């Protein structure tokens, strides 16, 4: 989940403006796409780790229920954060589309 928030922090446009760096739309689009891709890959990795730990517990390969539950909770929180971020991005997009030029 830390990767999601660190990827989002990289999208801060005020940092770029304060450094007087000119960003082209293509660069911004690529950066945004890479950030989203990284966040989704991180979410997938966390989910896969949770699935592996749960499967290992079910088959008896590990006995540590505590760590399995922590891994599952991390996956749940990461998924919920991702869903909430997605909702906010869609809301922001809709707001921009409603703006009159």
C-alpha positions, 0 to 999 in steps of 0.5 A: 500500500505504501507504493500506491501512496508514494506513486500518488505523491509523484503526481504532485503538479505543484512540485513541477510548477515550482521548479519551472519545469515544462511538462508536455501532455505526452510526458504527463500522460506517460507519467500518469499511466506508469504510476497507475500501472505501478499501483495496480501491479503492487495491488496484484502482488499484495493480493497474490501474496495473500492468496499464497499465504492462505493456500499454504495455511490451508494445505498445512505448509505453514502454521502461522495464522497470525501472519496469514491474517496480517497479509490478508488484511493488508490485501484488503486495505490495499484493495479498498484504498485502490477502489477509493482512489479510483472513485476520486479519479473518476469524480475528478474526471467527471468534474473536468468534463463538466467545466465550460471552456 
